[in-house]
Amino acid sequence: MSKYVKNLITDHLRDRLKDIDDALLVNVVGLDANANNRLRKELEEKDIQLLVVKNSLARRATEGTRLGGMFEGLGGSSAVCWGAEDVVSLAKEVVRLAKDKRYEAFEPRGGVMDGERLSAERVEEVSKWPSRPELLSIVAGQLLGVASEVAGQLVAPAAQIASQIEELIQRKEGDGQQPEAPA
């Protein structure tokens, strides 16, 4: 491949990957065409992009970016996955598909999350974390739990006083006496 063509491909990769902060590397070598198409369709349904790249050209294209460390020490070709709601959702989907028997050759190879390089094992760990929507629901539940507890503690003394006044009124009425106004 001529230097001119390499530079064109590098520039194209740089433009394609410039706004991406988190991505995963996967192996798609060994998938037949039908499996590859099914895999891409499943990923597309989850809003995940898949781009097969030559590692040396991708290393040049991402040099100095947050994705730069992802291609260090790799040879041959890889596929870059990015998208989904967040990197955790992306990792969950990649790990799920890697376990699918229809895509035996598909496997995570690593990636980058918040500028930190991830190994294949670390991608597996990240896939077990709660995703962004799950975290938001956990935080909302914790906030609502505290708020309802505070509201309960504020209302409880007033409810106790009201029930004690009501009990006093019932006792007085049972004795036939007029209830006295509380002080």
Rosetta constraint file for C-alpha pairs under 8 A:
AtomPair CA 1 CA 5 HARMONIC 6.47 0.50
AtomPair CA 1 CA 6 HARMONIC 6.71 0.50
AtomPair CA 2 CA 6 HARMONIC 6.29 0.50
AtomPair CA 3 CA 7 HARMONIC 6.09 0.50
AtomPair CA 4 CA 8 HARMONIC 6.28 0.50
AtomPair CA 5 CA 9 HARMONIC 6.19 0.50
AtomPair CA 6 CA 10 HARMONIC 6.01 0.50
AtomPair CA 6 CA 57 HARMONIC 7.18 0.50
AtomPair CA 7 CA 11 HARMONIC 6.04 0.50
AtomPair CA 8 CA 12 HARMONIC 6.18 0.50
AtomPair CA 9 CA 13 HARMONIC 6.13 0.50
AtomPair CA 9 CA 57 HARMONIC 7.39 0.50
AtomPair CA 10 CA 14 HARMONIC 6.05 0.50
AtomPair CA 10 CA 57 HARMONIC 5.69 0.50
AtomPair CA 10 CA 58 HARMONIC 6.76 0.50
AtomPair CA 10 CA 60 HARMONIC 6.72 0.50
AtomPair CA 10 CA 61 HARMONIC 5.10 0.50
AtomPair CA 11 CA 15 HARMONIC 6.21 0.50
AtomPair CA 11 CA 61 HARMONIC 6.67 0.50
AtomPair CA 12 CA 16 HARMONIC 6.12 0.50
AtomPair CA 13 CA 17 HARMONIC 5.96 0.50
AtomPair CA 13 CA 58 HARMONIC 6.69 0.50
AtomPair CA 13 CA 61 HARMONIC 5.95 0.50
AtomPair CA 14 CA 18 HARMONIC 5.63 0.50
AtomPair CA 14 CA 58 HARMONIC 7.96 0.50
AtomPair CA 14 CA 61 HARMONIC 4.76 0.50
AtomPair CA 14 CA 62 HARMONIC 6.30 0.50
AtomPair CA 17 CA 62 HARMONIC 7.58 0.50
AtomPair CA 18 CA 62 HARMONIC 7.88 0.50
AtomPair CA 18 CA 65 HARMONIC 7.88 0.50
AtomPair CA 20 CA 67 HARMONIC 7.72 0.50
AtomPair CA 20 CA 82 HARMONIC 7.45 0.50
AtomPair CA 21 CA 66 HARMONIC 5.91 0.50
AtomPair CA 21 CA 67 HARMONIC 6.60 0.50
AtomPair CA 21 CA 112 HARMONIC 7.72 0.50
AtomPair CA 21 CA 113 HARMONIC 7.17 0.50
AtomPair CA 21 CA 114 HARMONIC 6.60 0.50
AtomPair CA 21 CA 115 HARMONIC 7.17 0.50
AtomPair CA 22 CA 66 HARMONIC 7.88 0.50
AtomPair CA 22 CA 67 HARMONIC 7.22 0.50
AtomPair CA 22 CA 82 HARMONIC 6.76 0.50
AtomPair CA 22 CA 87 HARMONIC 6.19 0.50
AtomPair CA 22 CA 111 HARMONIC 7.59 0.50
AtomPair CA 22 CA 112 HARMONIC 5.40 0.50
AtomPair CA 22 CA 113 HARMONIC 4.79 0.50
AtomPair CA 22 CA 114 HARMONIC 6.30 0.50
AtomPair CA 22 CA 115 HARMONIC 7.48 0.50
AtomPair CA 23 CA 67 HARMONIC 7.43 0.50
AtomPair CA 23 CA 80 HARMONIC 6.59 0.50
AtomPair CA 23 CA 81 HARMONIC 5.61 0.50
AtomPair CA 23 CA 82 HARMONIC 4.71 0.50
AtomPair CA 23 CA 83 HARMONIC 7.71 0.50
AtomPair CA 23 CA 87 HARMONIC 7.11 0.50
AtomPair CA 23 CA 111 HARMONIC 5.58 0.50
AtomPair CA 23 CA 112 HARMONIC 5.51 0.50
AtomPair CA 23 CA 113 HARMONIC 6.83 0.50
AtomPair CA 24 CA 80 HARMONIC 5.76 0.50
AtomPair CA 24 CA 81 HARMONIC 5.14 0.50
AtomPair CA 24 CA 82 HARMONIC 6.53 0.50
AtomPair CA 24 CA 90 HARMONIC 7.98 0.50
AtomPair CA 24 CA 91 HARMONIC 7.54 0.50
AtomPair CA 24 CA 108 HARMONIC 7.23 0.50
AtomPair CA 24 CA 109 HARMONIC 7.52 0.50
AtomPair CA 24 CA 110 HARMONIC 5.79 0.50
AtomPair CA 24 CA 111 HARMONIC 3.92 0.50
AtomPair CA 24 CA 112 HARMONIC 6.31 0.50
AtomPair CA 25 CA 70 HARMONIC 7.66 0.50
AtomPair CA 25 CA 78 HARMONIC 6.43 0.50
AtomPair CA 25 CA 79 HARMONIC 5.64 0.50
AtomPair CA 25 CA 80 HARMONIC 4.73 0.50
AtomPair CA 25 CA 81 HARMONIC 6.21 0.50
AtomPair CA 25 CA 108 HARMONIC 6.03 0.50
AtomPair CA 25 CA 109 HARMONIC 5.21 0.50
AtomPair CA 25 CA 110 HARMONIC 5.18 0.50
AtomPair CA 25 CA 111 HARMONIC 5.15 0.50
AtomPair CA 26 CA 78 HARMONIC 6.12 0.50
AtomPair CA 26 CA 79 HARMONIC 5.20 0.50
AtomPair CA 26 CA 80 HARMONIC 6.34 0.50
AtomPair CA 26 CA 81 HARMONIC 7.16 0.50
AtomPair CA 26 CA 106 HARMONIC 6.72 0.50
AtomPair CA 26 CA 107 HARMONIC 5.48 0.50
AtomPair CA 26 CA 108 HARMONIC 4.32 0.50
AtomPair CA 26 CA 109 HARMONIC 5.03 0.50
AtomPair CA 26 CA 110 HARMONIC 7.13 0.50
AtomPair CA 27 CA 78 HARMONIC 5.57 0.50
AtomPair CA 27 CA 79 HARMONIC 6.07 0.50
AtomPair CA 27 CA 105 HARMONIC 6.89 0.50
AtomPair CA 27 CA 106 HARMONIC 5.29 0.50
AtomPair CA 27 CA 107 HARMONIC 5.33 0.50
AtomPair CA 27 CA 108 HARMONIC 6.39 0.50
AtomPair CA 27 CA 109 HARMONIC 6.56 0.50
AtomPair CA 28 CA 36 HARMONIC 7.69 0.50
AtomPair CA 28 CA 78 HARMONIC 7.12 0.50
AtomPair CA 28 CA 79 HARMONIC 6.65 0.50
AtomPair CA 28 CA 105 HARMONIC 6.08 0.50
AtomPair CA 28 CA 106 HARMONIC 5.03 0.50
AtomPair CA 28 CA 107 HARMONIC 7.37 0.50
AtomPair CA 29 CA 78 HARMONIC 7.93 0.50
AtomPair CA 29 CA 105 HARMONIC 6.54 0.50
AtomPair CA 29 CA 106 HARMONIC 7.56 0.50
AtomPair CA 30 CA 105 HARMONIC 5.46 0.50
AtomPair CA 31 CA 35 HARMONIC 5.90 0.50
AtomPair CA 31 CA 36 HARMONIC 5.82 0.50
AtomPair CA 31 CA 103 HARMONIC 6.83 0.50
AtomPair CA 31 CA 104 HARMONIC 7.69 0.50
AtomPair CA 31 CA 105 HARMONIC 5.89 0.50
AtomPair CA 31 CA 106 HARMONIC 7.30 0.50
AtomPair CA 32 CA 36 HARMONIC 6.07 0.50
AtomPair CA 33 CA 37 HARMONIC 6.17 0.50
AtomPair CA 34 CA 38 HARMONIC 6.23 0.50
AtomPair CA 35 CA 39 HARMONIC 5.99 0.50
AtomPair CA 35 CA 102 HARMONIC 6.92 0.50
AtomPair CA 35 CA 103 HARMONIC 6.55 0.50
AtomPair CA 36 CA 40 HARMONIC 6.13 0.50
AtomPair CA 37 CA 41 HARMONIC 6.13 0.50
AtomPair CA 38 CA 42 HARMONIC 6.22 0.50
AtomPair CA 39 CA 43 HARMONIC 6.18 0.50
AtomPair CA 39 CA 103 HARMONIC 7.55 0.50
AtomPair CA 40 CA 44 HARMONIC 5.96 0.50
AtomPair CA 40 CA 50 HARMONIC 7.03 0.50
AtomPair CA 41 CA 45 HARMONIC 6.26 0.50
AtomPair CA 42 CA 46 HARMONIC 6.77 0.50
AtomPair CA 43 CA 47 HARMONIC 6.41 0.50
AtomPair CA 43 CA 48 HARMONIC 5.01 0.50
AtomPair CA 43 CA 49 HARMONIC 6.83 0.50
AtomPair CA 43 CA 50 HARMONIC 7.67 0.50
AtomPair CA 44 CA 48 HARMONIC 5.25 0.50
AtomPair CA 44 CA 49 HARMONIC 6.48 0.50
AtomPair CA 46 CA 84 HARMONIC 6.06 0.50
AtomPair CA 47 CA 83 HARMONIC 5.93 0.50
AtomPair CA 47 CA 84 HARMONIC 5.19 0.50
AtomPair CA 48 CA 81 HARMONIC 6.56 0.50
AtomPair CA 48 CA 82 HARMONIC 5.60 0.50
AtomPair CA 48 CA 83 HARMONIC 4.44 0.50
AtomPair CA 48 CA 84 HARMONIC 5.30 0.50
AtomPair CA 48 CA 90 HARMONIC 7.37 0.50
AtomPair CA 49 CA 80 HARMONIC 7.86 0.50
AtomPair CA 49 CA 81 HARMONIC 5.47 0.50
AtomPair CA 49 CA 82 HARMONIC 5.38 0.50
AtomPair CA 49 CA 83 HARMONIC 6.01 0.50
AtomPair CA 50 CA 79 HARMONIC 6.32 0.50
AtomPair CA 50 CA 80 HARMONIC 5.62 0.50
AtomPair CA 50 CA 81 HARMONIC 4.66 0.50
AtomPair CA 50 CA 82 HARMONIC 6.93 0.50
AtomPair CA 51 CA 79 HARMONIC 5.23 0.50
AtomPair CA 51 CA 80 HARMONIC 5.17 0.50
AtomPair CA 51 CA 81 HARMONIC 6.66 0.50
AtomPair CA 52 CA 77 HARMONIC 6.98 0.50
AtomPair CA 52 CA 78 HARMONIC 5.70 0.50
AtomPair CA 52 CA 79 HARMONIC 4.00 0.50
AtomPair CA 52 CA 80 HARMONIC 6.28 0.50
AtomPair CA 53 CA 57 HARMONIC 7.39 0.50
AtomPair CA 53 CA 58 HARMONIC 6.31 0.50
AtomPair CA 53 CA 77 HARMONIC 5.61 0.50
AtomPair CA 53 CA 78 HARMONIC 5.61 0.50
AtomPair CA 53 CA 79 HARMONIC 5.83 0.50
AtomPair CA 53 CA 80 HARMONIC 7.26 0.50
AtomPair CA 54 CA 58 HARMONIC 6.12 0.50
AtomPair CA 54 CA 75 HARMONIC 7.93 0.50
AtomPair CA 54 CA 76 HARMONIC 6.09 0.50
AtomPair CA 54 CA 77 HARMONIC 4.35 0.50
AtomPair CA 54 CA 78 HARMONIC 6.51 0.50
AtomPair CA 55 CA 59 HARMONIC 5.92 0.50
AtomPair CA 55 CA 71 HARMONIC 6.08 0.50
AtomPair CA 55 CA 74 HARMONIC 6.31 0.50
AtomPair CA 55 CA 75 HARMONIC 5.80 0.50
AtomPair CA 55 CA 76 HARMONIC 5.97 0.50
AtomPair CA 55 CA 77 HARMONIC 5.24 0.50
AtomPair CA 55 CA 78 HARMONIC 6.42 0.50
AtomPair CA 56 CA 60 HARMONIC 6.43 0.50
AtomPair CA 56 CA 71 HARMONIC 7.65 0.50
AtomPair CA 56 CA 74 HARMONIC 7.85 0.50
AtomPair CA 56 CA 75 HARMONIC 6.91 0.50
AtomPair CA 56 CA 76 HARMONIC 7.76 0.50
AtomPair CA 57 CA 61 HARMONIC 6.17 0.50
AtomPair CA 58 CA 62 HARMONIC 6.03 0.50
AtomPair CA 58 CA 71 HARMONIC 7.06 0.50
AtomPair CA 59 CA 63 HARMONIC 5.95 0.50
AtomPair CA 59 CA 68 HARMONIC 6.34 0.50
AtomPair CA 59 CA 70 HARMONIC 7.92 0.50
AtomPair CA 59 CA 71 HARMONIC 5.41 0.50
AtomPair CA 59 CA 72 HARMONIC 7.07 0.50
AtomPair CA 62 CA 66 HARMONIC 7.65 0.50
AtomPair CA 62 CA 67 HARMONIC 5.80 0.50
AtomPair CA 62 CA 68 HARMONIC 4.72 0.50
AtomPair CA 63 CA 67 HARMONIC 7.65 0.50
AtomPair CA 63 CA 68 HARMONIC 4.80 0.50
AtomPair CA 63 CA 69 HARMONIC 8.00 0.50
AtomPair CA 64 CA 68 HARMONIC 5.92 0.50
AtomPair CA 66 CA 112 HARMONIC 7.59 0.50
AtomPair CA 66 CA 114 HARMONIC 7.42 0.50
AtomPair CA 66 CA 115 HARMONIC 4.79 0.50
AtomPair CA 67 CA 71 HARMONIC 7.98 0.50
AtomPair CA 67 CA 112 HARMONIC 6.12 0.50
AtomPair CA 67 CA 115 HARMONIC 6.69 0.50
AtomPair CA 68 CA 72 HARMONIC 7.66 0.50
AtomPair CA 69 CA 112 HARMONIC 7.36 0.50
AtomPair CA 69 CA 115 HARMONIC 7.92 0.50
AtomPair CA 69 CA 116 HARMONIC 7.76 0.50
AtomPair CA 69 CA 117 HARMONIC 6.05 0.50
AtomPair CA 70 CA 110 HARMONIC 7.24 0.50
AtomPair CA 70 CA 111 HARMONIC 5.41 0.50
AtomPair CA 70 CA 112 HARMONIC 5.85 0.50
AtomPair CA 70 CA 117 HARMONIC 5.92 0.50
AtomPair CA 70 CA 118 HARMONIC 7.73 0.50
AtomPair CA 81 CA 90 HARMONIC 7.94 0.50
AtomPair CA 82 CA 87 HARMONIC 7.81 0.50
AtomPair CA 82 CA 90 HARMONIC 7.02 0.50
AtomPair CA 83 CA 87 HARMONIC 7.59 0.50
AtomPair CA 83 CA 90 HARMONIC 6.77 0.50
AtomPair CA 84 CA 89 HARMONIC 6.17 0.50
AtomPair CA 84 CA 90 HARMONIC 5.56 0.50
AtomPair CA 85 CA 89 HARMONIC 6.23 0.50
AtomPair CA 85 CA 90 HARMONIC 7.48 0.50
AtomPair CA 85 CA 132 HARMONIC 7.44 0.50
AtomPair CA 86 CA 90 HARMONIC 6.33 0.50
AtomPair CA 86 CA 131 HARMONIC 7.20 0.50
AtomPair CA 86 CA 132 HARMONIC 6.72 0.50
AtomPair CA 87 CA 91 HARMONIC 6.07 0.50
AtomPair CA 87 CA 113 HARMONIC 7.00 0.50
AtomPair CA 88 CA 92 HARMONIC 6.11 0.50
AtomPair CA 88 CA 126 HARMONIC 5.97 0.50
AtomPair CA 88 CA 127 HARMONIC 5.63 0.50
AtomPair CA 88 CA 129 HARMONIC 6.68 0.50
AtomPair CA 88 CA 130 HARMONIC 7.23 0.50
AtomPair CA 88 CA 131 HARMONIC 5.41 0.50
AtomPair CA 88 CA 132 HARMONIC 7.66 0.50
AtomPair CA 89 CA 93 HARMONIC 6.24 0.50
AtomPair CA 89 CA 127 HARMONIC 7.15 0.50
AtomPair CA 89 CA 131 HARMONIC 5.74 0.50
AtomPair CA 89 CA 132 HARMONIC 7.93 0.50
AtomPair CA 90 CA 94 HARMONIC 6.19 0.50
AtomPair CA 90 CA 127 HARMONIC 7.89 0.50
AtomPair CA 91 CA 95 HARMONIC 6.03 0.50
AtomPair CA 91 CA 123 HARMONIC 6.09 0.50
AtomPair CA 91 CA 124 HARMONIC 7.17 0.50
AtomPair CA 91 CA 126 HARMONIC 6.47 0.50
AtomPair CA 91 CA 127 HARMONIC 4.80 0.50
AtomPair CA 92 CA 96 HARMONIC 6.04 0.50
AtomPair CA 92 CA 124 HARMONIC 7.95 0.50
AtomPair CA 92 CA 126 HARMONIC 7.72 0.50
AtomPair CA 92 CA 127 HARMONIC 4.31 0.50
AtomPair CA 92 CA 128 HARMONIC 7.13 0.50
AtomPair CA 93 CA 97 HARMONIC 6.12 0.50
AtomPair CA 93 CA 127 HARMONIC 7.96 0.50
AtomPair CA 94 CA 98 HARMONIC 6.08 0.50
AtomPair CA 94 CA 107 HARMONIC 7.59 0.50
AtomPair CA 94 CA 108 HARMONIC 6.81 0.50
AtomPair CA 95 CA 99 HARMONIC 6.42 0.50
AtomPair CA 95 CA 107 HARMONIC 7.47 0.50
AtomPair CA 95 CA 108 HARMONIC 7.05 0.50
AtomPair CA 95 CA 123 HARMONIC 7.92 0.50
AtomPair CA 95 CA 124 HARMONIC 6.53 0.50
AtomPair CA 95 CA 127 HARMONIC 6.91 0.50
AtomPair CA 96 CA 100 HARMONIC 6.63 0.50
AtomPair CA 97 CA 103 HARMONIC 6.94 0.50
AtomPair CA 97 CA 106 HARMONIC 7.43 0.50
AtomPair CA 98 CA 103 HARMONIC 6.51 0.50
AtomPair CA 98 CA 104 HARMONIC 6.83 0.50
AtomPair CA 98 CA 105 HARMONIC 7.87 0.50
AtomPair CA 98 CA 106 HARMONIC 5.36 0.50
AtomPair CA 98 CA 107 HARMONIC 4.99 0.50
AtomPair CA 98 CA 108 HARMONIC 7.24 0.50
AtomPair CA 99 CA 103 HARMONIC 7.77 0.50
AtomPair CA 99 CA 104 HARMONIC 7.54 0.50
AtomPair CA 100 CA 104 HARMONIC 6.90 0.50
AtomPair CA 108 CA 120 HARMONIC 5.54 0.50
AtomPair CA 108 CA 123 HARMONIC 7.22 0.50
AtomPair CA 109 CA 119 HARMONIC 6.67 0.50
AtomPair CA 109 CA 120 HARMONIC 4.76 0.50
AtomPair CA 110 CA 117 HARMONIC 7.42 0.50
AtomPair CA 110 CA 118 HARMONIC 5.04 0.50
AtomPair CA 110 CA 119 HARMONIC 4.30 0.50
AtomPair CA 110 CA 120 HARMONIC 4.37 0.50
AtomPair CA 110 CA 121 HARMONIC 7.78 0.50
AtomPair CA 110 CA 122 HARMONIC 7.54 0.50
AtomPair CA 110 CA 123 HARMONIC 6.34 0.50
AtomPair CA 111 CA 117 HARMONIC 5.84 0.50
AtomPair CA 111 CA 118 HARMONIC 4.88 0.50
AtomPair CA 111 CA 119 HARMONIC 6.69 0.50
AtomPair CA 111 CA 120 HARMONIC 7.72 0.50
AtomPair CA 111 CA 123 HARMONIC 7.44 0.50
AtomPair CA 112 CA 116 HARMONIC 5.36 0.50
AtomPair CA 112 CA 117 HARMONIC 4.51 0.50
AtomPair CA 112 CA 118 HARMONIC 5.47 0.50
AtomPair CA 113 CA 117 HARMONIC 6.58 0.50
AtomPair CA 113 CA 118 HARMONIC 6.98 0.50
AtomPair CA 118 CA 122 HARMONIC 5.61 0.50
AtomPair CA 118 CA 123 HARMONIC 6.35 0.50
AtomPair CA 119 CA 123 HARMONIC 6.34 0.50
AtomPair CA 120 CA 124 HARMONIC 6.55 0.50
AtomPair CA 121 CA 125 HARMONIC 6.49 0.50
AtomPair CA 122 CA 126 HARMONIC 6.14 0.50
AtomPair CA 123 CA 127 HARMONIC 6.22 0.50
AtomPair CA 124 CA 128 HARMONIC 6.97 0.50
AtomPair CA 125 CA 129 HARMONIC 7.14 0.50
AtomPair CA 130 CA 134 HARMONIC 5.54 0.50
AtomPair CA 130 CA 135 HARMONIC 5.98 0.50
AtomPair CA 131 CA 135 HARMONIC 6.10 0.50
AtomPair CA 132 CA 136 HARMONIC 6.14 0.50
AtomPair CA 133 CA 137 HARMONIC 6.24 0.50
AtomPair CA 134 CA 138 HARMONIC 6.24 0.50
AtomPair CA 135 CA 139 HARMONIC 6.16 0.50
AtomPair CA 136 CA 140 HARMONIC 6.02 0.50
AtomPair CA 137 CA 141 HARMONIC 5.97 0.50
AtomPair CA 138 CA 142 HARMONIC 6.19 0.50
AtomPair CA 139 CA 143 HARMONIC 6.11 0.50
AtomPair CA 140 CA 144 HARMONIC 6.00 0.50
AtomPair CA 141 CA 145 HARMONIC 5.88 0.50
AtomPair CA 142 CA 146 HARMONIC 6.25 0.50
AtomPair CA 143 CA 147 HARMONIC 6.16 0.50
AtomPair CA 144 CA 148 HARMONIC 5.96 0.50
AtomPair CA 145 CA 149 HARMONIC 6.11 0.50
AtomPair CA 146 CA 150 HARMONIC 6.16 0.50
AtomPair CA 147 CA 151 HARMONIC 6.11 0.50
AtomPair CA 148 CA 152 HARMONIC 5.99 0.50
AtomPair CA 149 CA 153 HARMONIC 6.17 0.50
AtomPair CA 150 CA 154 HARMONIC 6.17 0.50
AtomPair CA 151 CA 155 HARMONIC 6.12 0.50
AtomPair CA 152 CA 156 HARMONIC 5.81 0.50
AtomPair CA 153 CA 157 HARMONIC 7.27 0.50
AtomPair CA 154 CA 158 HARMONIC 7.61 0.50
AtomPair CA 155 CA 159 HARMONIC 6.18 0.50
AtomPair CA 156 CA 160 HARMONIC 6.13 0.50
AtomPair CA 157 CA 161 HARMONIC 6.20 0.50
AtomPair CA 158 CA 162 HARMONIC 6.10 0.50
AtomPair CA 159 CA 163 HARMONIC 6.12 0.50
AtomPair CA 160 CA 164 HARMONIC 6.16 0.50
AtomPair CA 161 CA 165 HARMONIC 6.17 0.50
AtomPair CA 162 CA 166 HARMONIC 6.13 0.50
AtomPair CA 163 CA 167 HARMONIC 6.10 0.50
AtomPair CA 164 CA 168 HARMONIC 6.21 0.50
AtomPair CA 165 CA 169 HARMONIC 6.21 0.50
AtomPair CA 166 CA 170 HARMONIC 6.24 0.50
AtomPair CA 167 CA 171 HARMONIC 6.22 0.50
AtomPair CA 168 CA 172 HARMONIC 6.18 0.50
AtomPair CA 168 CA 179 HARMONIC 7.60 0.50
AtomPair CA 169 CA 173 HARMONIC 6.10 0.50
AtomPair CA 169 CA 179 HARMONIC 5.78 0.50
AtomPair CA 170 CA 174 HARMONIC 6.04 0.50
AtomPair CA 171 CA 175 HARMONIC 6.35 0.50
AtomPair CA 172 CA 176 HARMONIC 6.20 0.50
AtomPair CA 172 CA 177 HARMONIC 5.23 0.50
AtomPair CA 172 CA 178 HARMONIC 6.28 0.50
AtomPair CA 172 CA 179 HARMONIC 5.47 0.50
AtomPair CA 173 CA 177 HARMONIC 5.86 0.50
AtomPair CA 173 CA 178 HARMONIC 6.79 0.50
AtomPair CA 173 CA 179 HARMONIC 7.17 0.50
